[in-house]
Amino acid sequence: MLCAVLGSPIAHSLSPVMHRAAYSALGLDWRYEAVEVHEGGLAEFVGALGDDVRGLSVTAPLKREAASVGHQHSADVELLGVANTLVVEDGLISAHNTDVPGAAAAIEELGIASPVTARILGGGATAASMALTLVRLGVEELELLVREPSRAAEAEAVARGRGIAVTVRRLDEPLINRVDLLVSTVPGDAVGARSYELVDSSRAVFDVVYDPWPTALGHAAQESGVPLLSGIDLLAHQAALQVELMTGSEISPQLLRDAALGELSAR
């Protein structure tokens, strides 16, 4: 059986080493590859799939296309229009989003209990998924910091649609309030000199970037002793859910985290 991760660029992906570690632990003689698929090319790629393909992990810039190629959609995909997992069964493709429950599991694993206020850096598909995650964890007030306010529209709609108070501000504006959780979905260099300021205004930090690590924000959180999650934590939890969807078997996120960290240290 064959599975793969699709996106562009894709050579840096840690998904192959994690999924292969899962197959080894589960005693499955499955293969998992990384395949370069450019924006706009997912439908054609999926249309040419062989009978041996069971599942596809989908990363940037294809997550919206992944939602559109599914014959069936999970509730989160219906809500967000974003999918990161495609499962093929009996000729039908079901689209799922494991980023939302994966992020929630990572946050809960860190021990961040019932965050009420949160701040997200960045807009787009990942920010929208993180907004839904935070809403489900009980956040009541959400601040979105973006370079251009229009980029926050999707995440803002997700939160407001569930009765959450949302404030949209520019990324370079002064910070006003301290929040229970800061979630960064932007590249490490986008935060730059404001890293310590952002960390000081947060009780915990979740930076979804993992390579290179630590980011400026991650380094500031480590130095300040603020509880910190990285993209590796998200990656491990969402990949464990993908493995379960594709194979029907549960796997420990820690096993996948260890595999990813081992690969990163060897690069």
ABEGO torsion letter per residue (X at the ends): XBBBBBEOBAAABAAAAAAAAAAAAAGBBBBBBBBBBBBGAAAAAAAABBAABABBBBBOAAAAAAAAABABBBAAAAAAGBBABBBBBGGBBBBBBAAAAAAAAAAAAAGBBGBABBBBBEBEAAAAAAAAAAAAAGBABBBBBBABAAAAAAAAAAAAAAGBBBBBBBAABBBABBBABBBBABBAAAAEAAAAAAAAABABBBBABAOBOBBAAAAAAAAAGBBBBBAAAAAAAAAAAAAAAAAGBBBBAAAAAAAAAAAAAAX
